[in-house]
């Protein structure tokens, strides 16, 4: 599922790093998955109660901002110091969106037991991935 110009999200971090930081089961399967946004995605433990997905899409800053405008303002929390701009929304716990160097990095972590821990784990993963972009 190669997309020219977009790094492979499965190659940015080792599966062990993702499993540890996202607190998903050891030995979780990982691999490329189809991306509806025209980018590239990598899923870890897909389809199970605890899972993580790292997605990269080429986007302009204007495009990133336009998508952000579709989210109700009262639900957004800015995440300063992460990429060129980053935020999460209370409407989608466990999801962090980051703009850096012409990419929208979307990290999604799902935990069966806690939205709060999923959001913290998504931010921790984003910090690691942003350092690679």
N, CA, C and O atoms as a printed pandas DataFrame, in Angstrom:
     atom_number atom_name residue_name chain_id  residue_number  x_coord  y_coord  z_coord
0              1         N          UNK        A               1    0.828   -1.186    0.000
1              2        CA          UNK        A               1    0.000    0.000    0.000
2              3         C          UNK        A               1    0.873    1.251    0.000
3              4         O          UNK        A               1    0.623    2.201    0.742
4              5         N          UNK        A               2    1.878    1.234   -0.827
5              6        CA          UNK        A               2    2.790    2.374   -0.924
6              7         C          UNK        A               2    2.098    3.556   -1.578
7              8         O          UNK        A               2    1.355    3.402   -2.548
8              9         N          UNK        A               3    2.349    4.722   -1.039
9             10        CA          UNK        A               3    1.863    5.968   -1.614
10            11         C          UNK        A               3    3.091    6.853   -1.784
11            12         O          UNK        A               3    3.736    7.208   -0.798
12            13         N          UNK        A               4    3.422    7.215   -3.027
13            14        CA          UNK        A               4    4.636    7.999   -3.266
14            15         C          UNK        A               4    4.683    9.264   -2.404
15            16         O          UNK        A               4    3.705   10.005   -2.303
16            17         N          UNK        A               5    5.840    9.485   -1.790
17            18        CA          UNK        A               5    6.044   10.689   -0.998
18            19         C          UNK        A               5    5.564   10.626    0.441
19            20         O          UNK        A               5    5.808   11.554    1.211
20            21         N          UNK        A               6    4.893    9.561    0.814
21            22        CA          UNK        A               6    4.391    9.440    2.183
22            23         C          UNK        A               6    5.140    8.307    2.872
23            24         O          UNK        A               6    5.103    7.168    2.407
24            25         N          UNK        A               7    5.825    8.610    3.984
25            26        CA          UNK        A               7    6.571    7.562    4.697
26            27         C          UNK        A               7    5.654    6.422    5.156
27            28         O          UNK        A               7    4.461    6.617    5.389
28            29         N          UNK        A               8    6.232    5.255    5.276
29            30        CA          UNK        A               8    5.500    4.083    5.764
30            31         C          UNK        A               8    5.346    4.198    7.273
31            32         O          UNK        A               8    6.345    4.126    7.988
32            33         N          UNK        A               9    4.122    4.376    7.788
33            34        CA          UNK        A               9    3.950    4.510    9.229
34            35         C          UNK        A               9    4.367    3.256   10.008
35            36         O          UNK        A               9    4.688    3.339   11.193
36            37         N          UNK        A              10    4.361    2.100    9.342
37            38        CA          UNK        A              10    4.796    0.867   10.013
38            39         C          UNK        A              10    6.309    0.860   10.250
39            40         O          UNK        A              10    6.803    0.103   11.085
40            41         N          UNK        A              11    7.044    1.704    9.515
41            42        CA          UNK        A              11    8.498    1.729    9.640
42            43         C          UNK        A              11    8.996    2.837   10.574
43            44         O          UNK        A              11   10.190    2.906   10.865
44            45         N          UNK        A              12    8.102    3.696   11.040
45            46        CA          UNK        A              12    8.531    4.823   11.870
46            47         C          UNK        A              12    8.879    4.410   13.293
47            48         O          UNK        A              12    9.797    4.966   13.896
48            49         N          UNK        A              13    8.156    3.443   13.830
49            50        CA          UNK        A              13    8.408    2.915   15.171
50            51         C          UNK        A              13    8.383    1.402   15.090
51            52         O          UNK        A              13    7.717    0.833   14.225
52            53         N          UNK        A              14    9.097    0.755   15.976
53            54        CA          UNK        A              14    9.015   -0.706   16.015
54            55         C          UNK        A              14    7.666   -1.112   16.620
55            56         O          UNK        A              14    7.069   -0.358   17.388
56            57         N          UNK        A              15    7.204   -2.293   16.271
57            58        CA          UNK        A              15    5.956   -2.804   16.840
58            59         C          UNK        A              15    6.066   -2.859   18.361
59            60         O          UNK        A              15    5.100   -2.560   19.064
60            61         N          UNK        A              16    7.233   -3.238   18.870
61            62        CA          UNK        A              16    7.418   -3.293   20.324
62            63         C          UNK        A              16    7.242   -1.927   20.975
63            64         O          UNK        A              16    6.662   -1.827   22.057
64            65         N          UNK        A              17    7.742   -0.863   20.319
65            66        CA          UNK        A              17    7.561    0.488   20.856
66            67         C          UNK        A              17    6.084    0.846   20.922
67            68         O          UNK        A              17    5.609    1.353   21.938
68            69         N          UNK        A              18    5.359    0.584   19.840
69            70        CA          UNK        A              18    3.934    0.917   19.797
70            71         C          UNK        A              18    3.185    0.125   20.857
71            72         O          UNK        A              18    2.359    0.684   21.579
72            73         N          UNK        A              19    3.463   -1.158   20.959
73            74        CA          UNK        A              19    2.788   -2.010   21.939
74            75         C          UNK        A              19    3.031   -1.494   23.360
75            76         O          UNK        A              19    2.108   -1.443   24.173
76            77         N          UNK        A              20    4.264   -1.118   23.650
77            78        CA          UNK        A              20    4.597   -0.646   24.992
78            79         C          UNK        A              20    3.935    0.702   25.287
79            80         O          UNK        A              20    3.299    0.861   26.328
80            81         N          UNK        A              21    4.078    1.663   24.388
81            82        CA          UNK        A              21    3.568    3.013   24.635
82            83         C          UNK        A              21    2.037    3.045   24.611
83            84         O          UNK        A              21    1.423    3.763   25.400
84            85         N          UNK        A              22    1.421    2.275   23.714
85            86        CA          UNK        A              22   -0.038    2.281   23.589
86            87         C          UNK        A              22   -0.720    1.335   24.577
87            88         O          UNK        A              22   -1.947    1.292   24.668
88            89         N          UNK        A              23    0.088    0.585   25.307
89            90        CA          UNK        A              23   -0.459   -0.370   26.281
90            91         C          UNK        A              23   -1.455   -1.335   25.643
91            92         O          UNK        A              23   -2.561   -1.542   26.144
92            93         N          UNK        A              24   -1.031   -1.916   24.530
93            94        CA          UNK        A              24   -1.837   -2.960   23.899
94            95         C          UNK        A              24   -1.127   -4.291   24.125
95            96         O          UNK        A              24    0.061   -4.301   24.445
96            97         N          UNK        A              25   -1.822   -5.406   23.967
97            98        CA          UNK        A              25   -1.249   -6.707   24.327
98            99         C          UNK        A              25    0.060   -7.016   23.598
99           100         O          UNK        A              25    0.206   -6.750   22.405
100          101         N          UNK        A              26    0.995   -7.578   24.342
101          102        CA          UNK        A              26    2.260   -8.026   23.755
102          103         C          UNK        A              26    1.955   -9.032   22.655
103          104         O          UNK        A              26    1.032   -9.839   22.771
104          105         N          UNK        A              27    2.730   -8.974   21.603
105          106        CA          UNK        A              27    2.520   -9.895   20.494
106          107         C          UNK        A              27    1.409   -9.469   19.558
107          108         O          UNK        A              27    1.013  -10.234   18.678
108          109         N          UNK        A              28    0.894   -8.245   19.735
109          110        CA          UNK        A              28   -0.175   -7.761   18.861
110          111         C          UNK        A              28    0.319   -7.734   17.417
111          112         O          UNK        A              28    1.441   -7.310   17.143
112          113         N          UNK        A              29   -0.511   -8.179   16.519
113          114        CA          UNK        A              29   -0.149   -8.163   15.098
114          115         C          UNK        A              29   -0.196   -6.735   14.581
115          116         O          UNK        A              29   -1.015   -5.927   15.017
116          117         N          UNK        A              30    0.699   -6.437   13.641
117          118        CA          UNK        A              30    0.700   -5.112   13.039
118          119         C          UNK        A              30    0.837   -5.250   11.535
119          120         O          UNK        A              30    1.261   -6.284   11.019
120          121         N          UNK        A              31    0.467   -4.183   10.850
121          122        CA          UNK        A              31    0.629   -4.188    9.411
122          123         C          UNK        A              31   -0.114   -3.058    8.745
123          124         O          UNK        A              31   -0.942   -2.385    9.359
124          125         N          UNK        A              32    0.193   -2.862    7.488
125          126        CA          UNK        A              32   -0.434   -1.810    6.701
126          127         C          UNK        A              32   -1.920   -2.111    6.526
127          128         O          UNK        A              32   -2.327   -3.260    6.355
128          129         N          UNK        A              33   -2.712   -1.050    6.574
129          130        CA          UNK        A              33   -4.147   -1.156    6.323
130          131         C          UNK        A              33   -4.532   -0.075    5.324
131          132         O          UNK        A              33   -3.831    0.928    5.187
132          133         N          UNK        A              34   -5.623   -0.275    4.639
133          134        CA          UNK        A              34   -6.096    0.698    3.655
134          135         C          UNK        A              34   -6.435    2.011    4.352
135          136         O          UNK        A              34   -6.949    2.025    5.470
136          137         N          UNK        A              35   -6.140    3.097    3.676
137          138        CA          UNK        A              35   -6.438    4.429    4.202
138          139         C          UNK        A              35   -7.453    5.087    3.286
139          140         O          UNK        A              35   -7.235    5.182    2.078
140          141         N          UNK        A              36   -8.560    5.542    3.853
141          142        CA          UNK        A              36   -9.601    6.190    3.048
142          143         C          UNK        A              36   -9.226    7.629    2.698
143          144         O          UNK        A              36   -9.893    8.264    1.881
144          145         N          UNK        A              37   -8.153    8.148    3.319
145          146        CA          UNK        A              37   -7.775    9.545    3.102
146          147         C          UNK        A              37   -6.750    9.731    1.992
147          148         O          UNK        A              37   -6.364   10.860    1.692
148          149         N          UNK        A              38   -6.303    8.633    1.375
149          150        CA          UNK        A              38   -5.289    8.742    0.344
150          151         C          UNK        A              38   -3.878    8.690    0.895
151          152         O          UNK        A              38   -2.909    8.864    0.155
152          153         N          UNK        A              39   -3.759    8.453    2.190
153          154        CA          UNK        A              39   -2.455    8.357    2.822
154          155         C          UNK        A              39   -2.078    6.913    3.081
155          156         O          UNK        A              39   -2.459    6.009    2.337
156          157         N          UNK        A              40   -1.322    6.716    4.150
157          158        CA          UNK        A              40   -0.871    5.380    4.538
158          159         C          UNK        A              40   -1.178    5.177    6.017
159          160         O          UNK        A              40   -1.067    6.108    6.815
160          161         N          UNK        A              41   -1.564    3.959    6.374
161          162        CA          UNK        A              41   -1.898    3.648    7.757
162          163         C          UNK        A              41   -1.281    2.331    8.175
163          164         O          UNK        A              41   -1.062    1.440    7.355
164          165         N          UNK        A              42   -1.003    2.223    9.466
165          166        CA          UNK        A              42   -0.485    0.995   10.052
166          167         C          UNK        A              42   -1.293    0.717   11.311
167          168         O          UNK        A              42   -1.419    1.583   12.177
168          169         N          UNK        A              43   -1.836   -0.479   11.413
169          170        CA          UNK        A              43   -2.659   -0.853   12.557
170          171         C          UNK        A              43   -1.944   -1.886   13.415
171          172         O          UNK        A              43   -1.215   -2.742   12.914
172          173         N          UNK        A              44   -2.167   -1.786   14.696
173          174        CA          UNK        A              44   -1.608   -2.706   15.684
174          175         C          UNK        A              44   -2.773   -3.277   16.480
175          176         O          UNK        A              44   -3.529   -2.537   17.109
176          177         N          UNK        A              45   -2.911   -4.602   16.448
177          178        CA          UNK        A              45   -3.965   -5.305   17.176
178          179         C          UNK        A              45   -5.352   -4.941   16.640
179          180         O          UNK        A              45   -6.327   -4.892   17.390
180          181         N          UNK        A              46   -5.423   -4.691   15.355
181          182        CA          UNK        A              46   -6.667   -4.259   14.713
182          183         C          UNK        A              46   -7.819   -5.220   14.999
183          184         O          UNK        A              46   -7.666   -6.439   14.924
184          185         N          UNK        A              47   -8.964   -4.646   15.326
185          186        CA          UNK        A              47  -10.164   -5.446   15.549
186          187         C          UNK        A              47  -10.301   -5.985   16.954
187          188         O          UNK        A              47  -11.281   -6.669   17.249
188          189         N          UNK        A              48   -9.360   -5.705   17.827
189          190        CA          UNK        A              48   -9.436   -6.181   19.205
190          191         C          UNK        A              48   -9.797   -5.018   20.126
191          192         O          UNK        A              48   -9.732   -3.862   19.707
192          193         N          UNK        A              49  -10.173   -5.298   21.362
193          194        CA          UNK        A              49  -10.602   -4.215   22.263
194          195         C          UNK        A              49   -9.544   -3.147   22.519
195          196         O          UNK        A              49   -9.893   -1.989   22.747
196          197         N          UNK        A              50   -8.290   -3.496   22.489
197          198        CA          UNK        A              50   -7.222   -2.500   22.631
198          199         C          UNK        A              50   -6.405   -2.509   21.344
199          200         O          UNK        A              50   -5.872   -3.545   20.945
200          201         N          UNK        A              51   -6.311   -1.349   20.697
201          202        CA          UNK        A              51   -5.647   -1.276   19.395
202          203         C          UNK        A              51   -5.071    0.118   19.182
203          204         O          UNK        A              51   -5.428    1.064   19.884
204          205         N          UNK        A              52   -4.178    0.232   18.209
205          206        CA          UNK        A              52   -3.604    1.524   17.833
206          207         C          UNK        A              52   -3.475    1.585   16.317
207          208         O          UNK        A              52   -3.235    0.571   15.661
208          209         N          UNK        A              53   -3.638    2.788   15.771
209          210        CA          UNK        A              53   -3.452    3.019   14.340
210          211         C          UNK        A              53   -2.664    4.311   14.166
211          212         O          UNK        A              53   -2.960    5.324   14.801
212          213         N          UNK        A              54   -1.659    4.263   13.299
213          214        CA          UNK        A              54   -0.868    5.435   12.951
214          215         C          UNK        A              54   -1.113    5.696   11.468
215          216         O          UNK        A              54   -0.869    4.829   10.629
216          217         N          UNK        A              55   -1.599    6.906   11.149
217          218        CA          UNK        A              55   -1.900    7.255    9.764
218          219         C          UNK        A              55   -1.190    8.537    9.371
219          220         O          UNK        A              55   -1.075    9.468   10.168
220          221         N          UNK        A              56   -0.718    8.574    8.140
221          222        CA          UNK        A              56   -0.081    9.765    7.573
222          223         C          UNK        A              56   -0.760   10.107    6.261
223          224         O          UNK        A              56   -0.982    9.239    5.416
224          225         N          UNK        A              57   -1.086   11.379    6.099
225          226        CA          UNK        A              57   -1.690   11.867    4.867
226          227         C          UNK        A              57   -0.986   13.163    4.485
227          228         O          UNK        A              57   -0.775   14.028    5.336
228          229         N          UNK        A              58   -0.626   13.304    3.225
229          230        CA          UNK        A              58   -0.065   14.564    2.751
230          231         C          UNK        A              58   -1.187   15.597    2.740
231          232         O          UNK        A              58   -2.276   15.339    2.226
232          233         N          UNK        A              59   -0.910   16.766    3.312
233          234        CA          UNK        A              59   -1.934   17.805    3.398
234          235         C          UNK        A              59   -1.260   19.165    3.521
235          236         O          UNK        A              59   -0.162   19.277    4.068
236          237         N          UNK        A              60   -1.919   20.191    3.013
237          238        CA          UNK        A              60   -1.439   21.552    3.223
238          239         C          UNK        A              60   -1.894   22.014    4.604
239          240         O          UNK        A              60   -2.782   21.412    5.209
240          241         N          UNK        A              61   -1.290   23.069    5.087
241          242        CA          UNK        A              61   -1.716   23.636    6.372
242          243         C          UNK        A              61   -3.163   24.100    6.261
243          244         O          UNK        A              61   -3.933   23.945    7.208
244          245         N          UNK        A              62   -3.540   24.664    5.122
245          246        CA          UNK        A              62   -4.917   25.112    4.911
246          247         C          UNK        A              62   -5.885   23.928    4.981
247          248         O          UNK        A              62   -6.971   24.040    5.548
248          249         N          UNK        A              63   -5.485   22.800    4.404
249          250        CA          UNK        A              63   -6.321   21.603    4.462
250          251         C          UNK        A              63   -6.457   21.074    5.875
251          252         O          UNK        A              63   -7.541   20.660    6.286
252          253         N          UNK        A              64   -5.359   21.086    6.625
253          254        CA          UNK        A              64   -5.391   20.668    8.027
254          255         C          UNK        A              64   -6.333   21.572    8.819
255          256         O          UNK        A              64   -7.157   21.097    9.600
256          257         N          UNK        A              65   -6.199   22.884    8.606
257          258        CA          UNK        A              65   -7.048   23.850    9.308
258          259         C          UNK        A              65   -8.513   23.692    8.925
259          260         O          UNK        A              65   -9.395   23.820    9.773
260          261         N          UNK        A              66   -8.774   23.414    7.653
261          262        CA          UNK        A              66  -10.162   23.251    7.197
262          263         C          UNK        A              66  -10.805   22.047    7.880
263          264         O          UNK        A              66  -11.969   22.110    8.276
264          265         N          UNK        A              67  -10.061   20.956    8.019
265          266        CA          UNK        A              67  -10.623   19.794    8.710
266          267         C          UNK        A              67  -10.888   20.132   10.171
267          268         O          UNK        A              67  -11.933   19.772   10.714
268          269         N          UNK        A              68   -9.962   20.812   10.798
269          270        CA          UNK        A              68  -10.131   21.179   12.209
270          271         C          UNK        A              68  -11.396   22.012   12.399
271          272         O          UNK        A              68  -12.073   21.885   13.419
272          273         N          UNK        A              69  -11.719   22.861   11.426
273          274        CA          UNK        A              69  -12.909   23.709   11.519
274          275         C          UNK        A              69  -14.208   22.905   11.511
275          276         O          UNK        A              69  -15.257   23.426   11.890
276          277         N          UNK        A              70  -14.151   21.650   11.088
277          278        CA          UNK        A              70  -15.370   20.821   11.077
278          279         C          UNK        A              70  -15.680   20.241   12.457
279          280         O          UNK        A              70  -16.739   19.648   12.661
280          281         N          UNK        A              71  -14.762   20.412   13.394
281          282        CA          UNK        A              71  -14.934   19.873   14.744
282          283         C          UNK        A              71  -15.448   20.987   15.650
283          284         O          UNK        A              71  -14.887   22.082   15.649
284          285         N          UNK        A              72  -16.496   20.733   16.417
285          286        CA          UNK        A              72  -17.027   21.779   17.304
286          287         C          UNK        A              72  -15.929   22.349   18.218
287          288         O          UNK        A              72  -15.223   21.601   18.894
288          289         N          UNK        A              73  -15.799   23.678   18.227
289          290        CA          UNK        A              73  -14.710   24.356   18.934
290          291         C          UNK        A              73  -14.638   23.997   20.414
291          292         O          UNK        A              73  -13.537   23.857   20.945
292          293         N          UNK        A              74  -15.734   23.846   21.077
293          294        CA          UNK        A              74  -15.742   23.560   22.507
294          295         C          UNK        A              74  -15.219   22.178   22.862
295          296         O          UNK        A              74  -15.047   21.859   24.038
296          297         N          UNK        A              75  -14.965   21.359   21.850
297          298        CA          UNK        A              75  -14.500   19.995   22.121
298          299         C          UNK        A              75  -13.001   19.840   21.904
299          300         O          UNK        A              75  -12.450   18.770   22.164
300          301         N          UNK        A              76  -12.331   20.893   21.432
301          302        CA          UNK        A              76  -10.918   20.800   21.034
302          303         C          UNK        A              76   -9.990   21.234   22.162
303          304         O          UNK        A              76  -10.230   22.234   22.839
304          305         N          UNK        A              77   -8.931   20.463   22.347
305          306        CA          UNK        A              77   -7.844   20.824   23.255
306          307         C          UNK        A              77   -6.567   20.886   22.428
307          308         O          UNK        A              77   -6.172   19.894   21.815
308          309         N          UNK        A              78   -5.917   22.055   22.408
309          310        CA          UNK        A              78   -4.642   22.189   21.704
310          311         C          UNK        A              78   -3.561   21.432   22.461
311          312         O          UNK        A              78   -3.595   21.339   23.688
312          313         N          UNK        A              79   -2.608   20.895   21.720
313          314        CA          UNK        A              79   -1.476   20.170   22.292
314          315         C          UNK        A              79   -0.197   20.886   21.861
315          316         O          UNK        A              79    0.460   20.456   20.914
316          317         N          UNK        A              80    0.160   21.968   22.545
317          318        CA          UNK        A              80    1.333   22.756   22.143
318          319         C          UNK        A              80    2.621   21.958   22.254
319          320         O          UNK        A              80    2.759   21.067   23.093
320          321         N          UNK        A              81    3.573   22.309   21.370
321          322        CA          UNK        A              81    4.880   21.670   21.389
322          323         C          UNK        A              81    4.931   20.354   20.648
323          324         O          UNK        A              81    5.943   19.654   20.695
324          325         N          UNK        A              82    3.858   20.005   19.967
325          326        CA          UNK        A              82    3.788   18.747   19.230
326          327         C          UNK        A              82    3.601   19.075   17.756
327          328         O          UNK        A              82    2.521   19.494   17.341
328          329         N          UNK        A              83    4.662   18.883   16.958
329          330        CA          UNK        A              83    4.613   19.247   15.548
330          331         C          UNK        A              83    4.454   20.754   15.394
331          332         O          UNK        A              83    4.820   21.522   16.284
332          333         N          UNK        A              84    3.907   21.168   14.262
333          334        CA          UNK        A              84    3.659   22.587   14.033
334          335         C          UNK        A              84    2.315   22.994   14.620
335          336         O          UNK        A              84    2.096   24.163   14.939
336          337         N          UNK        A              85    1.426   22.034   14.760
337          338        CA          UNK        A              85    0.135   22.239   15.412
338          339         C          UNK        A              85   -0.415   20.860   15.741
339          340         O          UNK        A              85   -0.252   19.913   14.971
340          341         N          UNK        A              86   -1.066   20.759   16.888
341          342        CA          UNK        A              86   -1.665   19.477   17.280
342          343         C          UNK        A              86   -2.865   19.733   18.176
343          344         O          UNK        A              86   -2.928   20.730   18.895
344          345         N          UNK        A              87   -3.816   18.807   18.113
345          346        CA          UNK        A              87   -5.000   18.914   18.957
346          347         C          UNK        A              87   -5.629   17.541   19.136
347          348         O          UNK        A              87   -5.293   16.579   18.446
348          349         N          UNK        A              88   -6.544   17.486   20.079
349          350        CA          UNK        A              88   -7.416   16.323   20.240
350          351         C          UNK        A              88   -8.812   16.863   20.502
351          352         O          UNK        A              88   -8.981   18.027   20.867
352          353         N          UNK        A              89   -9.807   16.013   20.313
353          354        CA          UNK        A              89  -11.189   16.419   20.523
354          355         C          UNK        A              89  -11.853   15.455   21.496
355          356         O          UNK        A              89  -11.643   14.244   21.433
356          357         N          UNK        A              90  -12.649   16.004   22.386
357          358        CA          UNK        A              90  -13.364   15.143   23.338
358          359         C          UNK        A              90  -14.405   14.282   22.626
359          360         O          UNK        A              90  -14.908   13.317   23.202
360          361         N          UNK        A              91  -14.733   14.624   21.378
361          362        CA          UNK        A              91  -15.673   13.811   20.605
362          363         C          UNK        A              91  -15.046   12.502   20.141
363          364         O          UNK        A              91  -15.754   11.537   19.855
364          365         N          UNK        A              92  -13.715   12.471   20.066
365          366        CA          UNK        A              92  -13.014   11.268   19.612
366          367         C          UNK        A              92  -11.880   10.945   20.592
367          368         O          UNK        A              92  -10.710   11.174   20.284
368          369         N          UNK        A              93  -12.226   10.415   21.768
369          370        CA          UNK        A              93  -11.181   10.087   22.744
370          371         C          UNK        A              93  -10.165    9.116   22.141
371          372         O          UNK        A              93  -10.516    8.213   21.382
372          373         N          UNK        A              94   -8.911    9.325   22.496
373          374        CA          UNK        A              94   -7.859    8.439   22.008
374          375         C          UNK        A              94   -7.325    8.807   20.644
375          376         O          UNK        A              94   -6.527    8.061   20.076
376          377         N          UNK        A              95   -7.748    9.949   20.097
377          378        CA          UNK        A              95   -7.282   10.380   18.772
378          379         C          UNK        A              95   -6.547   11.710   18.907
379          380         O          UNK        A              95   -7.040   12.648   19.533
380          381         N          UNK        A              96   -5.358   11.773   18.308
381          382        CA          UNK        A              96   -4.564   12.993   18.260
382          383         C          UNK        A              96   -4.263   13.286   16.797
383          384         O          UNK        A              96   -3.875   12.395   16.042
384          385         N          UNK        A              97   -4.446   14.556   16.399
385          386        CA          UNK        A              97   -4.110   15.002   15.045
386          387         C          UNK        A              97   -2.973   16.003   15.134
387          388         O          UNK        A              97   -3.018   16.941   15.931
388          389         N          UNK        A              98   -1.947   15.796   14.305
389          390        CA          UNK        A              98   -0.757   16.646   14.305
390          391         C          UNK        A              98   -0.447   17.063   12.870
391          392         O          UNK        A              98   -0.516   16.249   11.949
392          393         N          UNK        A              99   -0.107   18.335   12.691
393          394        CA          UNK        A              99    0.388   18.796   11.404
394          395         C          UNK        A              99    1.887   19.017   11.539
395          396         O          UNK        A              99    2.333   19.729   12.438
396          397         N          UNK        A             100    2.673   18.404   10.639
397          398        CA          UNK        A             100    4.119   18.628   10.604
398          399         C          UNK        A             100    4.643   18.349    9.200
399          400         O          UNK        A             100    4.366   17.303    8.614
400          401         N          UNK        A             101    5.400   19.301    8.676
401          402        CA          UNK        A             101    6.108   19.150    7.405
402          403         C          UNK        A             101    5.231   18.655    6.259
403          404         O          UNK        A             101    5.662   17.818    5.466
404          405         N          UNK        A             102    3.998   19.170    6.166
405          406        CA          UNK        A             102    3.115   18.804    5.062
406          407         C          UNK        A             102    2.376   17.495    5.258
407          408         O          UNK        A             102    1.827   16.946    4.303
408          409         N          UNK        A             103    2.353   16.985    6.487
409          410        CA          UNK        A             103    1.631   15.741    6.777
410          411         C          UNK        A             103    0.642   15.944    7.909
411          412         O          UNK        A             103    0.898   16.679    8.862
412          413         N          UNK        A             104   -0.493   15.274    7.779
413          414        CA          UNK        A             104   -1.434   15.126    8.887
414          415         C          UNK        A             104   -1.131   13.768    9.486
415          416         O          UNK        A             104   -1.339   12.734    8.852
416          417         N          UNK        A             105   -0.640   13.780   10.707
417          418        CA          UNK        A             105   -0.393   12.557   11.457
418          419         C          UNK        A             105   -1.595   12.340   12.354
419          420         O          UNK        A             105   -1.914   13.180   13.196
420          421         N          UNK        A             106   -2.251   11.225   12.172
421          422        CA          UNK        A             106   -3.415   10.885   12.983
422          423         C          UNK        A             106   -3.074    9.624   13.759
423          424         O          UNK        A             106   -2.767    8.586   13.174
424          425         N          UNK        A             107   -3.130    9.724   15.078
425          426        CA          UNK        A             107   -2.859    8.590   15.956
426          427         C          UNK        A             107   -4.162    8.254   16.658
427          428         O          UNK        A             107   -4.812    9.127   17.232
428          429         N          UNK        A             108   -4.534    6.997   16.610
429          430        CA          UNK        A             108   -5.741    6.536   17.294
430          431         C          UNK        A             108   -5.382    5.366   18.204
431          432         O          UNK        A             108   -4.786    4.383   17.763
432          433         N          UNK        A             109   -5.748    5.483   19.467
433          434        CA          UNK        A             109   -5.550    4.403   20.425
434          435         C          UNK        A             109   -6.902    4.112   21.066
435          436         O          UNK        A             109   -7.605    5.019   21.509
436          437         N          UNK        A             110   -7.242    2.852   21.106
437          438        CA          UNK        A             110   -8.496    2.417   21.723
438          439         C          UNK        A             110   -8.160    1.489   22.880
439          440         O          UNK        A             110   -7.392    0.540   22.727
440          441         N          UNK        A             111   -8.739    1.772   24.032
441          442        CA          UNK        A             111   -8.638    0.877   25.186
442          443         C          UNK        A             111  -10.055    0.513   25.599
443          444         O          UNK        A             111  -10.921    1.383   25.690
444          445         N          UNK        A             112  -10.287   -0.738   25.842
445          446        CA          UNK        A             112  -11.614   -1.186   26.241
446          447         C          UNK        A             112  -12.027   -0.584   27.578
447          448         O          UNK        A             112  -13.218   -0.440   27.856
448          449         N          UNK        A             113  -11.037   -0.229   28.414
449          450        CA          UNK        A             113  -11.373    0.183   29.768
450          451         C          UNK        A             113  -11.321    1.681   30.046
451          452         O          UNK        A             113  -11.929    2.123   31.021
452          453         N          UNK        A             114  -10.620    2.495   29.231
453          454        CA          UNK        A             114  -10.451    3.897   29.610
454          455         C          UNK        A             114  -10.156    4.801   28.423
455          456         O          UNK        A             114   -9.151    4.638   27.731
456          457         N          UNK        A             115  -11.061    5.768   28.198
457          458        CA          UNK        A             115  -10.806    6.775   27.166
458          459         C          UNK        A             115   -9.659    7.690   27.574
459          460         O          UNK        A             115   -8.887    8.130   26.721
460          461         N          UNK        A             116   -9.536    7.985   28.881
461          462        CA          UNK        A             116   -8.478    8.890   29.342
462          463         C          UNK        A             116   -7.103    8.294   29.081
463          464         O          UNK        A             116   -6.209    8.996   28.610
464          465         N          UNK        A             117   -6.921    7.025   29.376
465          466        CA          UNK        A             117   -5.608    6.427   29.137
466          467         C          UNK        A             117   -5.341    6.304   27.641
467          468         O          UNK        A             117   -4.192    6.411   27.211
468          469         N          UNK        A             118   -6.374    6.081   26.849
469          470        CA          UNK        A             118   -6.198    6.005   25.399
470          471         C          UNK        A             118   -5.717    7.350   24.860
471          472         O          UNK        A             118   -4.847    7.389   23.991
472          473         N          UNK        A             119   -6.269    8.445   25.362
473          474        CA          UNK        A             119   -5.844    9.777   24.911
474          475         C          UNK        A             119   -4.402   10.053   25.309
475          476         O          UNK        A             119   -3.640   10.602   24.514
476          477         N          UNK        A             120   -4.016    9.682   26.523
477          478        CA          UNK        A             120   -2.635    9.887   26.971
478          479         C          UNK        A             120   -1.669    9.039   26.143
479          480         O          UNK        A             120   -0.584    9.500   25.788
480          481         N          UNK        A             121   -2.059    7.810   25.839
481          482        CA          UNK        A             121   -1.208    6.925   25.040
482          483         C          UNK        A             121   -1.086    7.428   23.597
483          484         O          UNK        A             121   -0.016    7.329   22.997
484          485         N          UNK        A             122   -2.178    7.966   23.039
485          486        CA          UNK        A             122   -2.134    8.511   21.677
486          487         C          UNK        A             122   -1.167    9.692   21.616
487          488         O          UNK        A             122   -0.402    9.821   20.661
488          489         N          UNK        A             123   -1.201   10.549   22.628
489          490        CA          UNK        A             123   -0.287   11.693   22.659
490          491         C          UNK        A             123    1.163   11.209   22.795
491          492         O          UNK        A             123    2.051   11.747   22.134
492          493         N          UNK        A             124    1.410   10.214   23.631
493          494        CA          UNK        A             124    2.772    9.685   23.806
494          495         C          UNK        A             124    3.293    9.083   22.500
495          496         O          UNK        A             124    4.461    9.265   22.156
496          497         N          UNK        A             125    2.436    8.369   21.776
497          498        CA          UNK        A             125    2.836    7.823   20.467
498          499         C          UNK        A             125    3.132    8.950   19.479
499          500         O          UNK        A             125    4.106    8.892   18.727
500          501         N          UNK        A             126    2.277    9.977   19.490
501          502        CA          UNK        A             126    2.467   11.115   18.572
502          503         C          UNK        A             126    3.814   11.780   18.801
503          504         O          UNK        A             126    4.482   12.168   17.843
504          505         N          UNK        A             127    4.227   11.917   20.065
505          506        CA          UNK        A             127    5.519   12.526   20.365
506          507         C          UNK        A             127    6.647   11.727   19.702
507          508         O          UNK        A             127    7.568   12.305   19.126
508          509         N          UNK        A             128    6.568   10.403   19.787
509          510        CA          UNK        A             128    7.606    9.556   19.188
510          511         C          UNK        A             128    7.601    9.640   17.664
511          512         O          UNK        A             128    8.660    9.724   17.043
512          513         N          UNK        A             129    6.422    9.617   17.066
513          514        CA          UNK        A             129    6.336    9.633   15.599
514          515         C          UNK        A             129    6.752   10.988   15.042
515          516         O          UNK        A             129    7.445   11.054   14.027
516          517         N          UNK        A             130    6.333   12.073   15.699
517          518        CA          UNK        A             130    6.688   13.416   15.230
518          519         C          UNK        A             130    8.199   13.579   15.159
519          520         O          UNK        A             130    8.712   14.247   14.262
520          521         N          UNK        A             131    8.902   12.980   16.088
521          522        CA          UNK        A             131   10.368   13.061   16.080
522          523         C          UNK        A             131   10.979   12.399   14.843
523          524         O          UNK        A             131   12.119   12.698   14.489
524          525         N          UNK        A             132   10.238   11.506   14.182
525          526        CA          UNK        A             132   10.719   10.797   13.000
526          527         C          UNK        A             132   10.351   11.502   11.693
527          528         O          UNK        A             132   10.888   11.165   10.638
528          529         N          UNK        A             133    9.448   12.467   11.753
529          530        CA          UNK        A             133    8.998   13.157   10.528
530          531         C          UNK        A             133    9.857   14.364   10.211
531          532         O          UNK        A             133    9.614   15.051    9.219
